[in-house]
Amino acid sequence: MDKLLEIKIGGGDVHSGWVPLSAFAMVRDLLDAIAEQGPDEELWRSIEPQIEVVGAGSTVLAIHTRFVRKLRPQVRSFRERAKRHALMPRARGWVKKYVGSPSTSWSYVDMVEIPSKQEKKPLPEKDRVFRFDARYKERLLVNQAEPIHGFDEVYATVVRAGGETPTVTLAFLDGRSGTFEIRGPERKDLAKRIGKHLYDTVKLGAEVWWNAKTLVIDKLVIHDLLEWNDVSLAKVYREHDNRLPITLTVDSVEELMADREDDRRE
């Protein structure tokens, strides 16, 4: 296995060569926050943090895995979001709980990405290290307001669905696309049902976190496949002898589509 990360803690009551047991829970939650960046949560959960002594009495928690190449992009995405004070909800909660908190015995946490031995031009060390401390926490809470959380219905085209940790890749009408986690006790069955609509437009029940300042979606999780039929307006137009005997508004189009579905059921 190769080393992907070193997590260093210091300050406060932490002494060189000693790691408090609470640090293991902190690192577990940090890995969970990094996993929020992509579709590989099961891989992150399989990682066992290890105590590693580097040099004379310097102690760190090391993260080794056989999936370094696959997980490295998520580490970099997490670090870049941290730099922009644009952390996702799980990571924001991690900072609030473990950084500059009276309940922790350390005052800072350094996350160090370890370059692969095969990398010809690894990132400079200053670009691979990120420090979380009280000053960072204060800036984060000022610059990143608590996200708006709620539930919504989304319409999108299914590009891909499935995986060991079920996800769905969606293409939205405005041109955006992304891969999103599927949650729930029957999530694998839900992924299969969504997968049967490959390249079709579907209606999905989703849990959403919006950025409080920009209202841009920070995170979206799929919970359900809702009943809905994609009706082509061009087809409806042709079936009415190339005429639409109504004024086109959102309400009138929805009414026309509902009538069309009623006709189909009859």
KENUKOL-710226 format. One line per 4 residues: their letters; for each residue x, y, z of C-alpha. Coordinates in Angstrom, 3 decimals. Layout:
REM KENUKOL-710226
A) X/Y/Z  ...
END
This chain:
REM KENUKOL-710226
MDKL) 0.000/0.000/0.000  1.085/3.564/-0.681  0.831/6.554/1.623  -1.709/9.146/0.540
LEIK) -1.896/11.500/3.518  -0.220/12.512/6.744  -2.402/14.188/9.370  -0.352/16.153/11.879
IGGG) -1.741/17.666/15.064  -0.003/20.108/17.333  -0.271/22.940/19.834  -2.454/22.833/22.911
DVHS) -1.742/19.856/25.143  -0.285/17.674/22.365  3.317/16.574/22.957  5.740/15.260/20.365
GWVP) 5.471/11.496/20.016  1.992/11.308/21.623  -1.400/10.993/19.913  -4.604/11.277/21.985
LSAF) -7.244/8.640/21.273  -9.686/11.379/20.266  -7.406/12.113/17.308  -8.441/8.827/15.691
AMVR) -12.113/9.891/15.722  -11.058/13.259/14.284  -9.181/11.599/11.416  -12.077/9.209/10.746
DLLD) -14.419/12.187/10.423  -11.882/14.013/8.228  -11.767/11.051/5.827  -15.563/11.062/5.815
AIAE) -15.521/14.769/4.909  -13.033/14.179/2.077  -15.211/11.312/0.810  -17.991/13.858/0.317
QGPD) -16.032/15.098/-2.725  -16.728/11.985/-4.809  -18.406/8.599/-5.265  -15.935/6.448/-3.295
EELW) -17.219/6.582/0.284  -16.848/2.836/0.808  -13.152/3.017/-0.091  -12.575/5.854/2.382
RSIE) -14.366/3.929/5.121  -12.120/0.923/4.518  -8.976/2.910/5.400  -7.410/2.332/8.831
PQIE) -5.434/5.369/10.109  -2.030/4.424/11.551  0.360/6.037/14.010  3.675/6.690/12.316
VVGA) 6.876/8.053/13.822  8.826/10.301/11.482  12.229/11.491/12.632  13.085/12.057/16.276
GSTV) 9.886/11.889/18.258  7.673/13.396/15.561  4.325/11.602/15.476  1.734/11.748/12.725
LAIH) -1.321/9.794/11.687  -0.700/8.262/8.282  -3.239/7.193/5.677  -2.182/4.243/3.509
TRFV) -4.330/2.712/0.783  -4.148/0.584/-2.371  -6.354/3.147/-4.122  -4.084/6.201/-4.010
RKLR) -4.533/7.071/-7.691  -8.321/6.876/-7.460  -8.646/8.856/-4.216  -6.017/11.556/-4.789
PQVR) -8.329/13.799/-6.896  -10.796/13.936/-3.999  -8.013/14.997/-1.609  -7.086/17.831/-3.981
SFRE) -10.703/18.861/-4.456  -11.146/19.004/-0.674  -7.992/21.102/-0.265  -9.010/23.558/-3.006
RAKR) -12.466/23.974/-1.476  -10.840/24.583/1.907  -8.635/27.306/0.404  -11.710/29.042/-1.037
HALM) -13.662/28.692/2.235  -16.215/26.716/0.206  -16.350/23.466/2.158  -19.246/21.073/1.738
PRAR) -21.584/20.497/4.731  -19.775/17.477/6.206  -16.393/19.209/6.041  -17.764/22.399/7.531
GWVK) -19.115/20.369/10.454  -15.688/18.749/10.875  -13.993/22.155/11.189  -16.559/23.372/13.725
KYVG) -16.126/20.236/15.858  -12.374/19.583/15.742  -10.567/22.843/14.928  -10.017/25.467/17.629
SPST) -12.554/23.760/19.865  -12.330/23.639/23.709  -13.101/19.899/23.532  -9.907/19.083/21.597
SWSY) -6.389/18.864/23.016  -4.691/20.250/19.870  -4.808/23.727/18.364  -4.173/22.902/14.707
VDMV) -4.470/20.067/12.180  -2.156/19.840/9.160  -3.293/17.780/6.175  -0.304/16.775/4.052
EIPS) -0.708/15.103/0.657  2.139/12.639/0.012  3.214/12.545/-3.647  3.499/9.260/-5.489
KQEK) 7.009/7.942/-6.062  6.114/7.668/-9.737  5.244/11.360/-10.078  7.900/13.074/-12.190
KPLP) 6.869/16.581/-11.130  5.089/16.430/-7.743  3.454/19.539/-6.353  5.713/21.733/-4.209
EKDR) 5.373/21.007/-0.488  3.685/24.372/0.206  0.902/23.369/-2.220  0.452/19.933/-0.626
VFRF) 0.060/21.117/2.983  -3.024/22.784/4.399  -3.410/23.930/8.001  -6.717/24.104/9.846
DARY) -6.492/26.318/12.943  -8.592/28.799/14.910  -7.834/31.625/12.481  -8.975/29.490/9.544
KERL) -12.125/28.471/11.401  -13.002/32.107/12.091  -12.538/33.065/8.420  -14.575/30.056/7.309
LVNQ) -17.528/30.953/9.528  -17.414/34.573/8.357  -16.992/33.850/4.658  -19.188/30.776/4.399
AEPI) -22.617/31.153/5.934  -24.485/28.060/7.063  -25.927/26.390/3.925  -29.662/26.371/3.245
HGFD) -30.906/22.814/3.577  -34.116/21.397/2.163  -35.813/18.919/-0.149  -36.714/19.406/-3.801
EVYA) -37.740/17.661/-7.010  -35.285/17.741/-9.911  -35.666/16.911/-13.598  -32.599/15.587/-15.414
TVVR) -31.391/13.073/-17.989  -29.846/9.893/-16.593  -26.317/9.364/-17.951  -25.175/6.603/-15.593
AGGE) -26.410/4.871/-12.444  -25.046/2.162/-10.153  -21.744/1.250/-8.533  -20.713/-0.430/-5.283
TPTV) -21.560/2.830/-3.531  -24.581/3.772/-5.665  -24.418/7.076/-7.504  -26.187/8.601/-10.469
TLAF) -24.705/10.884/-13.119  -27.239/13.441/-14.332  -27.352/16.010/-17.138  -29.596/18.994/-16.380
LDGR) -31.562/21.128/-18.830  -29.277/24.147/-18.268  -26.234/22.185/-19.471  -24.801/21.365/-16.048
SGTF) -24.015/17.799/-15.104  -22.668/15.925/-12.105  -22.477/12.672/-10.185  -24.568/12.429/-7.034
EIRG) -24.916/10.028/-4.130  -28.001/7.822/-3.826  -29.151/7.352/-0.224  -31.642/5.177/1.580
PERK) -31.994/1.611/2.878  -32.810/0.343/-0.640  -30.289/2.521/-2.458  -28.932/-0.256/-4.688
DLAK) -32.450/-1.150/-5.793  -33.155/2.556/-6.396  -29.985/2.806/-8.519  -31.190/-0.131/-10.630
RIGK) -34.600/1.476/-11.133  -33.018/4.780/-12.136  -30.611/2.901/-14.436  -33.557/1.515/-16.415
HLYD) -34.207/5.091/-17.562  -30.754/5.559/-19.122  -30.735/8.659/-21.370  -34.344/9.425/-20.420
TVKL) -35.483/12.490/-18.505  -36.643/11.559/-15.009  -38.099/13.257/-11.955  -36.141/12.636/-8.748
GAEV) -36.729/13.419/-5.101  -33.582/15.062/-3.751  -32.081/16.479/-0.572  -30.271/19.725/-1.345
WWNA) -27.815/22.088/0.315  -27.646/25.567/-1.265  -24.907/28.148/-0.733  -26.579/30.817/1.412
KTLV) -24.906/33.675/-0.485  -25.042/32.510/-4.102  -27.933/29.982/-3.917  -25.757/27.647/-5.989
IDKL) -26.207/23.976/-5.078  -23.320/22.836/-2.860  -24.547/19.283/-2.510  -27.373/17.142/-3.861
VIHD) -28.374/13.653/-2.712  -30.948/11.473/-4.483  -33.614/9.771/-2.336  -36.335/8.643/-4.745
LLEW) -37.449/8.119/-8.341  -40.805/9.871/-8.733  -43.599/9.078/-11.164  -43.459/11.318/-14.211
NDVS) -43.632/10.946/-17.985  -41.622/13.087/-20.356  -44.104/14.349/-22.974  -42.731/15.834/-26.199
LAKV) -44.449/19.136/-26.984  -43.525/18.666/-30.655  -45.434/15.394/-30.676  -48.455/17.000/-28.995
YREH) -48.292/19.811/-31.575  -48.339/17.338/-34.469  -51.234/15.414/-32.972  -53.270/18.650/-32.892
DNRL) -52.860/19.187/-36.675  -49.897/21.474/-36.134  -52.046/23.851/-34.091  -52.119/24.665/-30.417
PITL) -55.536/26.100/-29.538  -54.182/27.705/-26.361  -51.898/30.497/-25.276  -48.558/29.018/-24.268
TVDS) -47.922/29.649/-20.597  -46.418/27.437/-17.920  -49.897/26.655/-16.560  -51.454/25.977/-19.957
VEEL) -48.609/23.693/-21.040  -48.832/21.726/-17.791  -52.604/21.450/-18.248  -52.144/20.234/-21.828
MADR) -49.604/17.638/-20.718  -51.920/16.468/-17.916  -54.806/16.100/-20.398  -52.511/14.137/-22.686
EDDR) -51.660/11.724/-19.867  -55.367/11.320/-19.019  -56.063/10.424/-22.654  -53.333/7.789/-22.546
RE) -54.806/6.160/-19.451  -58.234/5.971/-21.088
END
